[in-house]
Amino acid sequence: MTTGNPPSPFRILEIGLAYFASKTLLSAVGLELFTKLGEDAKTGKELQQMLGLSDRANPDFFDALLALGFLEREGDGPGARYRNTPDTAAFLTKGQEAYVGGILEMSETRLYDHWGNLTEALQTGKPVNEVRITGGETAFQELYKDEALTESFVEGMAGSLVHNAAALAEKYDFSRYNTLCDIGGSSGVLAIALARRHPHLKITTTDLPQVTPHAKRKIANVGLSDRITVQDLNFLTDEFPKVDVITLSQVLHDWDLPHKLHLIKAAYEALPSGGALVVVETLIDDARRKNAFGLLTSLNALIEIGDGFDYTGADFRKWAKDAGFRRVEVVPLTGPSSAIIAYK
Ligand SMILES: C[S@@+](CC[C@H](N)C(=O)[O-])C[C@H]1O[C@@H](n2cnc3c(N)ncnc32)[C@H](O)[C@@H]1O
């Protein structure tokens, strides 16, 4: 109405039924279609057999992926051969560091079903995933009781962070700092990207004891065990290490306001004068109008945690200033993500 164009149903239908496309891609990732296809070209029949699918899947499933832009096809009809696109070859074949499928695998196994309970979460304000917070434990402590869920969550985080980690390492000037600690660093994806790009930095990555073995394994796999220290650290109860830079990536948004303020204050107290707190999030635009992904990520925090929420740059600026930080700046990363940096 505000644009002066006549009303149209198309955007409504496109978004309302976007789960058709989303779930088709998630099934393909869950079946490891792109990984198994690798550099080969296969007919629909060969793909069907390789993935253990019914006759009904061929050719609709593969042609739907083609029409969505996630497969290429040479020829038409039963003899046609499907290939990965440059994007799926680069980012959806497992075993490559650029693999972003971890977050899609977690969507296939967990989040897609949990989002089906969004209406309930909106009504109750409580998480609607497999986590029911009991006995004073946090959602994470509950989640980490199950090894398969832990692995799925850790790989999901790796998939969502890997390209922002590389962007932060590239775009931010770490040359004036010597020591850095990533708080809630999961499997060490950020520490690895920073260690590679900034060899002078002495880096520690921390998380809960159920998660740090995953960081040790990943860091050893890329030959950086001598450059990155992995440390168990409960960020709600333990002091942060005294370092020049503290990073908090996709951590603050998991928590309610008192916990957010506690984490910002803990970082302030650990930093020297001139030190920096680097926060990575899908920051919501200050007017809360444009960054739909940031706003949807906040609803995801409702689904997963309940009282966690995403926030704007203006929100963070105020919290950081109240904690004593002098100055705050934003560095855009990939897509809707940013780093927001507070200087002591
Ligand atoms: C949303 S994930 C973000 C992981 C990673 N920084 C990233 O950007 O992908 C939040 C992380 O906080 C960690 N975490 C939650 N509660 C914690 C606590 N009390 N102490 C330390 N880490 C905690 C989780 O284990 C998880 O790795």
The ligand as a Tripos MOL2 file, in Angstrom:
@<TRIPOS>MOLECULE
LIG
   27    29     1     0     0
SMALL
NO_CHARGES

@<TRIPOS>ATOM
      1 C1         25.4170  -20.0880   19.8390 C.3       1 LIG1
      2 S1         26.8760  -20.9000   20.2940 S.3       1 LIG1
      3 C2         28.1360  -19.9140   19.5280 C.3       1 LIG1
      4 C3         29.4020  -20.6670   19.2960 C.3       1 LIG1
      5 C4         30.4890  -19.8890   18.5350 C.3       1 LIG1
      6 N1         31.0130  -18.7990   19.3090 N.3       1 LIG1
      7 C5         29.9600  -19.4000   17.2030 C.2       1 LIG1
      8 O1         29.9170  -18.2090   16.9530 O.co2     1 LIG1
      9 O2         29.5690  -20.2640   16.3860 O.co2     1 LIG1
     10 C6         27.0190  -20.4610   22.0050 C.3       1 LIG1
     11 C7         28.2030  -21.1090   22.6960 C.3       1 LIG1
     12 O3         28.1840  -20.7250   24.0730 O.3       1 LIG1
     13 C8         28.6040  -21.8450   24.8260 C.3       1 LIG1
     14 N2         28.1440  -21.7360   26.2030 N.ar      1 LIG1
     15 C9         26.8850  -21.7570   26.6610 C.ar      1 LIG1
     16 N3         26.8550  -21.6090   27.9950 N.ar      1 LIG1
     17 C10        28.1520  -21.4990   28.3790 C.ar      1 LIG1
     18 C11        28.7730  -21.2930   29.6330 C.ar      1 LIG1
     19 N4         28.0610  -21.1800   30.7600 N.pl3     1 LIG1
     20 N5         30.1130  -21.1890   29.6630 N.ar      1 LIG1
     21 C12        30.8350  -21.2910   28.5150 C.ar      1 LIG1
     22 N6         30.3080  -21.4710   27.3030 N.ar      1 LIG1
     23 C13        28.9770  -21.5750   27.2410 C.ar      1 LIG1
     24 C14        27.9660  -23.0000   24.1150 C.3       1 LIG1
     25 O4         28.5660  -24.2140   24.4620 O.3       1 LIG1
     26 C15        28.1570  -22.6210   22.6580 C.3       1 LIG1
     27 O5         29.3550  -23.0990   22.1380 O.3       1 LIG1
@<TRIPOS>BOND
     1     1     2 1
     2     2     3 1
     3     2    10 1
     4     3     4 1
     5     4     5 1
     6     5     6 1
     7     5     7 1
     8     7     8 2
     9     7     9 1
    10    10    11 1
    11    11    12 1
    12    11    26 1
    13    12    13 1
    14    13    14 1
    15    13    24 1
    16    14    15 ar
    17    14    23 ar
    18    15    16 ar
    19    16    17 ar
    20    17    18 ar
    21    17    23 ar
    22    18    19 1
    23    18    20 ar
    24    20    21 ar
    25    21    22 ar
    26    22    23 ar
    27    24    25 1
    28    24    26 1
    29    26    27 1
@<TRIPOS>SUBSTRUCTURE
     1 LIG1         1 GROUP 0 **** ****
